[in-house]
Amino acid sequence: MFIELHLYDKFDKTALDILKLLDDADITFSVCTYSSKEPIENISKKLGSPIKRLPAVFVDGEKIGRYYDLVEFLVSKGYIDYQGKRCQVK
């Protein structure tokens, strides 16, 4: 599983929550940052998927969404429970 977090280069609480969730669950991920001045349309083109705002999470090249979408995805795959705690090593 290859997780990419796309975010702006300025502080965002949702991005911080995603980073913490992935780190606490000991899940490997990469981060791609963009200038906060870059239009979202340009970022969408680079990613090859329409997005409305950052941060955005992609798993194996597929857009998952934002924080809660990532939680649902990780729960459904058995990586974490609904409290965000790691439930097994994959």
ABEGO torsion letter per residue (X at the ends): XBBBBBBBABBBAAAAAAAAAAAAAGBBBBBBBBBAABBAAAAAAAAGBBBABOBBBBBGGBBAEBAAAAAAAAAAAGABBAAGBBABBX
